[in-house]
Amino acid sequence: MAGKHDAYLVCENGHGINSSFYSNPEFNKKFCTTCGAKTRKDCPNCGNDIEGEIHFENFIDLSGGITPVPDICKYCGEDFPWKSKKKEITKNIEKVNRDDVLLLETVFDRFHLVAKQIRQRYNDRETLDVKDEYDTQDLLHSLLRIYFEDIRTEEWNPSYAGSSTRSDFLLKKEEIVIEIKKTRSNLKAKQIGEQLIIDIAKYKTHPNCKILYCFVYDPEGYISNPKGIENDLNDEISEMKVKVKIVPKGH
């Protein structure tokens, strides 16, 4: 099935504004709402459109995927201006202690094993059965206590789109915010993706967030392609690094 690429409206700092410039012009903006930079849809070197979303005739994409902003023009082979900024931004991100990030990744990776293990208590004694998002928060908070001292819960975030929200955990010293989700019958891949996109936009102005971890616990396997959502939402380019972690995988 042959498809046709739309143009991608991108700001000078590489933030994707609208991957369907022609098909959905109502989302076009002259300036980036994240950093305020000017936007453009064409390569500054050759003038061809920056490749965006691919559209198929009589086909509606329900996957909820996000088209990544390209770094290189497919027509002339030249780097887009934002590619050179990655190294500078990466240096800022590297200021966060790598050991702390590794410990956090370990907690996430072992979370499901711990959740299963604590159910198996002697003589069927009472325990924590992780059934909802609050249970997920409580268990994760306990595990974080092993490695981190200053864990702040429900830290206020600046208002966004006329409302304010609370992050689940802020590791103040490490400058890491952890947003927690748990899937359920009415909160599957599409809804999780939509919520995380909104959350990521909110945290971009958080004064103590160099890394945003979005931890999604999916024990029932409602998300069929967890790696796809992770790849779509992970962001190594922006000043705030975004890491989405969905566990477990491979049910």
SEMAR-538952 format. One record per residue: x, y, z of N, C-alpha, C in turn; residue in one letter. Coordinates in pm, whole numbers, padded with zeros to 5 digits, always signed. Layout:
<rs>
XYZXYZXYZA...
</rs>
This chain:
<rs>
+00086-00119+00000+00000+00000+00000+00089+00124+00000M+00080+00204-00104+00163+00323-00116+00102+00437-00036A+00188+00513+00029+00143+00626+00108+00215+00753+00066G+00164+00865+00110+00223+00994+00076+00263+01068+00204K+00387+01115+00206+00437+01187+00323+00386+01330+00325H+00345+01372+00443+00309+01512+00466+00436+01587+00506D+00427+01717+00525+00541+01796+00571+00538+01807+00722A+00656+01823+00781+00670+01833+00927+00704+01977+00964Y+00623+02038+01048+00652+02171+01099+00734+02156+01226L+00856+02210+01224+00952+02191+01333+01009+02326+01373V+01038+02344+01502+01100+02469+01544+01251+02461+01526C+01318+02574+01539+01462+02580+01514+01543+02499+01616E+01480+02464+01728+01548+02383+01829+01513+02235+01819N+01433+02199+01718+01404+02058+01693+01280+02003+01759G+01195+02087+01815+01070+02039+01872+00966+02022+01761H+00906+01905+01753+00805+01879+01652+00675+01951+01686G+00624+02029+01592+00501+02105+01614+00381+02035+01551I+00395+01998+01424+00285+01933+01352+00342+01846+01241N+00327+01716+01253+00381+01624+01153+00291+01611+01031S+00177+01680+01031+00085+01679+00917+00051+01824+00881S+00151+01894+00829+00139+02037+00802+00023+02067+00706F+00011+01988+00600-00093+02015+00499-00228+01955+00538Y-00226+01836+00597-00351+01767+00628-00422+01825+00749S-00345+01875+00846-00404+01930+00969-00347+02070+00996N-00379+02166+00911-00322+02302+00926-00364+02373+01054P-00470+02325+01120-00516+02391+01242-00414+02379+01357E-00318+02287+01342-00216+02268+01446-00086+02344+01415F-00082+02414+01302+00039+02488+01266+00055+02612+01355N+00179+02641+01389+00210+02758+01472+00334+02828+01418K+00339+02959+01430+00455+03034+01385+00572+03023+01482K+00538+03000+01610+00641+02989+01712+00615+02866+01798F+00723+02808+01848+00716+02687+01930+00658+02721+02068C+00560+02642+02113+00500+02665+02244+00587+02610+02357T+00692+02536+02323+00783+02483+02425+00899+02577+02453T+00962+02631+02345+01081+02714+02364+01069+02854+02302C+00964+02879+02224+00944+03010+02165+01015+03036+02034G+01090+02935+01984+01165+02953+01860+01072+02954+01739A+01119+03014+01629+01042+03015+01504+01031+02873+01447K+00926+02851+01371+00904+02719+01311+00922+02725+01161T+00948+02608+01101+00958+02597+00956+00924+02455+00915R+00883+02439+00788+00847+02308+00736+00943+02261+00627K+01040+02346+00592+01128+02310+00480+01274+02311+00524D+01355+02236+00450+01498+02227+00478+01564+02362+00446C+01642+02418+00540+01707+02547+00513+01815+02539+00407P+01859+02419+00372+01966+02402+00273+01911+02387+00131N+01810+02298+00112+01761+02271-00023+01618+02320-00048C+01546+02353+00059+01412+02406+00043+01302+02303+00033G+01336+02173+00031+01234+02069+00025+01166+02053+00161N+01042+02002+00159+00968+01982+00283+01040+01883+00375D+01035+01912+00505+01083+01816+00604+00981+01703+00611I+01027+01581+00601+00936+01466+00590+00861+01443+00721E+00727+01439+00713+00644+01419+00831+00565+01291+00826G+00441+01299+00870+00353+01182+00878+00326+01125+00739E+00315+00993+00732+00277+00930+00606+00128+00897+00610I+00057+00933+00505-00087+00913+00498-00121+00814+00386H-00212+00722+00418-00259+00624+00321-00404+00654+00286F-00437+00638+00162-00574+00663+00117-00669+00561+00177E-00783+00610+00229-00887+00525+00290-00833+00441+00405N-00737+00496+00478-00679+00424+00592-00662+00520+00708F-00714+00483+00825-00703+00564+00945-00609+00494+01042I-00505+00563+01084-00407+00508+01178-00457+00526+01321D-00483+00415+01389-00532+00418+01527-00424+00377+01626L-00302+00365+01582-00194+00318+01669-00152+00421+01771S-00176+00549+01742-00138+00654+01835+00010+00683+01834G+00082+00635+01733+00227+00654+01726+00263+00799+01697G+00385+00836+01734+00432+00972+01714+00550+00968+01617I+00540+01043+01508+00648+01045+01409+00765+01127+01463T+00884+01067+01476+00999+01141+01529+01046+01249+01432P+01100+01357+01486+01155+01464+01403+01286+01414+01341V+01301+01421+01208+01426+01374+01145+01542+01469+01174P+01662+01416+01174+01783+01496+01197+01855+01532+01067D+01826+01456+00961+01897+01474+00834+01795+01486+00721I+01817+01578+00629+01727+01594+00514+01745+01477+00418C+01636+01414+00381+01643+01297+00292+01672+01338+00148K+01656+01466+00116+01674+01510-00022+01818+01557-00050Y+01878+01631+00044+02013+01682+00020+02118+01618+00110C+02074+01544+00213+02168+01476+00300+02232+01562+00405G+02194+01690+00414+02253+01780+00512+02183+01767+00648E+02258+01792+00754+02200+01791+00888+02106+01908+00905D+01995+01886+00975+01910+01996+01014+01977+02071+01129F+01947+02200+01146+02017+02281+01247+02012+02225+01388P+01901+02158+01424+01886+02112+01562+01975+01992+01595W+02027+01924+01494+02110+01807+01523+02237+01845+01599K+02296+01958+01562+02420+02001+01627+02399+02040+01772S+02274+02068+01810+02245+02110+01947+02234+01991+02042K+02228+01871+01987+02212+01752+02072+02330+01735+02167K+02452+01756+02117+02570+01734+02200+02571+01829+02318K+02532+01955+02293+02531+02054+02401+02429+02018+02507E+02311+01976+02463+02205+01939+02556+02243+01812+02631I+02307+01718+02560+02349+01593+02623+02447+01619+02736T+02535+01719+02719+02631+01753+02824+02559+01798+02951K+02451+01874+02934+02375+01918+03050+02307+01801+03120N+02256+01708+03039+02190+01591+03095+02289+01504+03172I+02413+01498+03125+02513+01413+03188+02554+01462+03326E+02512+01585+03361+02540+01634+03495+02466+01553+03600K+02355+01490+03562+02284+01403+03653+02368+01279+03677V+02385+01241+03800+02470+01128+03836+02424+01001+03767N+02513+00942+03689+02480+00821+03613+02449+00704+03706R+02515+00699+03820+02489+00591+03915+02346+00596+03967D+02296+00715+03993+02158+00730+04040+02058+00681+03935D+02086+00714+03809+01999+00669+03700+02001+00517+03690V+02117+00458+03705+02129+00312+03698+02050+00246+03812L+02058+00302+03932+01983+00248+04044+01832+00257+04018L+01789+00369+03963+01647+00388+03933+01600+00287+03829L+01680+00265+03727+01646+00166+03625+01634+00026+03687E+01721-00005+03782+01717-00135+03849+01587-00153+03927T+01545-00047+03998+01419-00053+04072+01303-00079+03977V+01300-00009+03866+01191-00028+03769+01192-00169+03712F+01310-00217+03675+01321-00348+03613+01278-00461+03707D+01301-00443+03838+01269-00549+03935+01131-00531+03999R+01062-00425+03964+00936-00392+04032+00835-00506+04023F+00816-00561+03905+00714-00665+03887+00750-00791+03965H+00878-00825+03969+00921-00941+04046+00891-00923+04195L+00916-00803+04245+00887-00774+04386+00737-00779+04411V+00658-00721+04320+00512-00719+04336+00457-00861+04344A+00513-00953+04268+00469-01093+04273+00518-01162+04400K+00642-01132+04440+00702-01200+04554+00629-01169+04685Q+00588-01043+04706+00527-01006+04833+00387-01066+04850I+00331-01120+04743+00202-01189+04756+00218-01324+04824R+00337-01380+04818+00361-01516+04867+00412-01512+05011Q+00327-01472+05102+00365-01461+05242+00329-01589+05318R+00403-01614+05425+00381-01732+05508+00240-01731+05568Y+00176-01845+05556+00044-01866+05615-00059-01764+05565N-00040-01720+05439-00134-01628+05375-00158-01500+05456D-00052-01447+05515-00065-01324+05591-00097-01207+05499R-00150-01099+05558-00187-00983+05478-00063-00922+05412E-00085-00870+05294+00026-00812+05218-00027-00702+05128T+00061-00644+05048+00020-00543+04951+00003-00609+04815L-00119-00614+04768-00146-00666+04635-00166-00546+04542D-00078-00532+04445-00078-00412+04360-00194-00421+04260V-00303-00354+04296-00424-00360+04215-00453-00231+04139K-00402-00119+04190-00432+00009+04124-00311+00100+04131D-00331+00224+04086-00220+00320+04078-00167+00358+04215E-00256+00363+04317-00212+00397+04452-00122+00288+04509Y-00158+00161+04485-00073+00050+04528+00063+00057+04460D+00061+00091+04331+00186+00102+04255+00274+00210+04316T+00215+00323+04351+00291+00433+04412+00350+00389+04546Q+00271+00322+04628+00318+00282+04761+00437+00186+04753D+00426+00087+04665+00535-00009+04654+00660+00055+04595L+00642+00136+04492+00757+00202+04431+00825+00296+04531L+00745+00367+04609+00800+00456+04710+00888+00378+04809H+00841+00261+04851+00918+00178+04944+01050+00134+04883S+01047+00096+04757+01169+00050+04690+01267+00164+04669L+01217+00283+04638+01304+00399+04619+01378+00434+04747L+01316+00406+04862+01378+00436+04990+01509+00361+05011R+01528+00251+04941+01652+00173+04955+01772+00255+04908I+01752+00334+04802+01865+00402+04738+01863+00554+04753Y+01746+00613+04775+01735+00758+04773+01681+00810+04907F+01737+00921+04953+01700+00975+05083+01590+01081+05073E+01608+01177+04983+01515+01288+04973+01413+01261+04862D+01304+01194+04899+01197+01162+04803+01075+01245+04841I+01038+01336+04756+00927+01426+04785+00804+01382+04707R+00696+01362+04778+00573+01314+04714+00480+01431+04683T+00404+01415+04575+00303+01512+04535+00357+01655+04531E+00470+01671+04465+00529+01804+04448+00448+01883+04345E+00412+02006+04380+00332+02086+04287+00411+02117+04160W+00344+02112+04047+00401+02155+03919+00339+02288+03879N+00408+02367+03798+00348+02492+03748+00222+02462+03669P+00131+02559+03664+00005+02539+03592+00032+02521+03444S-00053+02443+03380-00043+02417+03236-00183+02411+03181Y-00208+02490+03076-00339+02494+03011-00450+02525+03112A-00420+02616+03205-00522+02661+03297-00543+02573+03418G-00461+02468+03436-00477+02380+03551-00341+02346+03608S-00340+02289+03727-00214+02247+03788-00225+02099+03825S-00111+02037+03846-00111+01895+03875-00003+01865+03977T+00005+01744+04023+00109+01703+04115+00187+01587+04053R+00318+01594+04062+00399+01481+04018+00395+01378+04130S+00416+01252+04097+00409+01148+04199+00529+01153+04292D+00650+01159+04236+00770+01167+04319+00872+01261+04257F+00937+01337+04342+01049+01421+04300+01171+01379+04380L+01277+01338+04311+01407+01313+04373+01482+01445+04364L+01475+01523+04471+01522+01662+04469+01670+01672+04435K+01753+01598+04505+01897+01607+04485+01937+01565+04344K+01873+01459+04294+01907+01405+04162+01839+01480+04049E+01741+01567+04082+01664+01644+03983+01592+01551+03885E+01525+01452+03944+01450+01354+03867+01305+01354+03915I+01210+01364+03823+01068+01351+03854+01020+01217+03801V+00940+01148+03881+00886+01018+03842+00734+01029+03835I+00680+01005+03719+00535+01003+03697+00493+00855+03687E+00389+00817+03762+00350+00677+03772+00212+00654+03711I+00201+00549+03632+00073+00507+03575+00057+00356+03595K-00067+00312+03606-00096+00168+03602-00212+00146+03505K-00191+00055+03412-00295+00028+03313-00414-00042+03377T-00526-00029+03311-00648-00099+03352-00736-00114+03228R-00853-00169+03243-00937-00199+03127-00974-00076+03045S-00984+00040+03111-01018+00163+03038-00899+00259+03030N-00779+00208+03055-00657+00289+03042-00550+00201+02977L-00560+00194+02844-00471+00106+02769-00371+00192+02690K-00315+00134+02585-00204+00198+02513-00239+00339+02465A-00352+00356+02399-00389+00486+02342-00405+00592+02450K-00479+00555+02558-00505+00651+02665-00376+00683+02742Q-00294+00580+02765-00166+00602+02834-00079+00698+02753I-00071+00676+02622+00009+00762+02536-00039+00906+02540G-00171+00926+02534-00227+01061+02536-00196+01130+02670E-00212+01058+02781-00185+01117+02912-00038+01154+02927Q+00051+01066+02880+00194+01093+02894+00237+01214+02811L+00179+01231+02693+00212+01347+02610+00178+01476+02685I+00062+01479+02751+00022+01596+02829+00115+01615+02948I+00147+01505+03018+00235+01514+03135+00373+01566+03097D+00427+01517+02986+00560+01559+02942+00562+01709+02916I+00456+01760+02853+00448+01903+02826+00445+01984+02956A+00377+01933+03057+00367+02003+03186+00503+02014+03253K+00578+01905+03252+00702+01900+03329+00816+01978+03265Y+00800+02023+03143+00908+02096+03075+00945+02225+03148K+00853+02279+03227+00882+02402+03300+00911+02376+03448T+00922+02249+03486+00949+02216+03626+01092+02259+03660H+01111+02339+03765+01244+02393+03796+01344+02289+03846P+01297+02173+03891+01387+02072+03947+01385+01943+03868N+01356+01950+03740+01344+01828+03660+01439+01831+03542C+01550+01758+03553+01638+01739+03439+01603+01609+03364K+01547+01513+03440+01503+01387+03381+01361+01358+03428I+01272+01326+03335+01138+01282+03368+01127+01133+03336L+01101+01054+03438+01077+00912+03419+00926+00887+03426Y+00871+00829+03322+00731+00790+03321+00725+00639+03339C+00691+00595+03460+00687+00453+03493+00546+00402+03476F+00527+00305+03385+00395+00249+03355+00396+00102+03394V+00312+00067+03490+00303-00073+03534+00186-00139+03461Y+00216-00245+03387+00118-00312+03301+00119-00463+03325D+00081-00508+03445+00088-00651+03476-00009-00737+03397P-00122-00678+03353-00220-00756+03276-00190-00759+03128E-00093-00684+03083-00056-00686+02943-00153-00613+02851G-00207-00500+02897-00299-00423+02813-00225-00354+02698Y-00096-00331+02714-00019-00265+02609+00051-00371+02526I+00010-00385+02400+00062-00492+02314+00200-00461+02259S+00233-00334+02246+00363-00295+02192+00430-00193+02284N+00475-00236+02402+00534-00141+02497+00660-00073+02444P+00740-00147+02368+00863-00090+02315+00833+00023+02218K+00725+00010+02143+00686+00114+02047+00652+00245+02117G+00574+00236+02228+00538+00357+02302+00663+00419+02364I+00751+00335+02419+00874+00386+02477+00957+00461+02373E+00973+00401+02257+01054+00463+02152+00992+00593+02102N+00859+00597+02096+00790+00717+02047+00805+00835+02144D+00803+00807+02275+00799+00915+02373+00934+00946+02437L+01029+00853+02431+01162+00883+02485+01223+01002+02412N+01287+01092+02485+01340+01215+02427+01480+01241+02481D+01579+01228+02394+01718+01257+02431+01762+01395+02379E+01673+01464+02309+01710+01590+02243+01684+01711+02331I+01569+01716+02394+01529+01835+02468+01613+01852+02594S+01605+01971+02652+01682+01999+02773+01637+01910+02888E+01510+01874+02891+01460+01778+02988+01454+01640+02921M+01534+01549+02970+01535+01414+02914+01410+01341+02959K+01346+01270+02866+01226+01192+02897+01254+01045+02875V+01223+00965+02976+01243+00820+02968+01114+00751+03010K+01055+00675+02919+00934+00600+02949+00972+00455+02973V+00925+00400+03084+00956+00262+03122+00827+00188+03147K+00798+00087+03062+00677+00006+03077+00721-00135+03121I+00666-00181+03233+00699-00314+03284+00570-00382+03330V+00568-00517+03321+00669-00602+03255+00647-00606+03105P+00741-00663+03034+00728-00684+02890+00731-00834+02862K+00666-00875+02753+00668-01015+02715+00587-01102+02808G+00454-01076+02810+00365-01150+02900+00348-01294+02850H
</rs>
